[in-house]
Amino acid sequence: MKESESILDKRIYKAFKALGEPTRLKIIKMLSVQGMCVCELSEVLDMLQPRVSQHLKILKDAELVVENKEGYFICYTLNTAELASLWKEFFTFLGADLTDLPGYEKEIARMGTLACNEKIKEIKEKLKKEC
């Protein structure tokens, strides 16, 4: 991550990176149904407990899951407040004008040169004709 990227960019990046692994996505889906401990997730995923714990640590570091001690066990649940906040901010981010976002100056300048590029205009015209 570049220093010029905003806190929101870093937060979104961390969350999507955590969700970008199939096993972690499965864990998130299972936790959306019910809270589970490592031993339960290990059983359901047919995976060793240390590996499940590694996945949970990444999800916890991204603030997507929370842990609650229940007797001898630690039960993991979705951090629904964080997920709701993250999605809301992500869609706000997507809807924002690029010129209003810090750290996108170089990309905006490069996009400006694309509009003037004859090769890109030709490709766009060709695609319009094919549709």
Buried (B, 14 or more C-beta within 10 A) or exposed (E): EEEEBEEBBEBBEBBEEBBEEEBBBBBBEBBEEEBBBBEBBBEEBEBEEEBBBBBBEBBBEBBBBBBEEEEEBBBBBBBEEBBEEBEEEBEEBEEEEEEEBEEBEEEEEEEEEEEEEEEEEEEEEEEEEEE
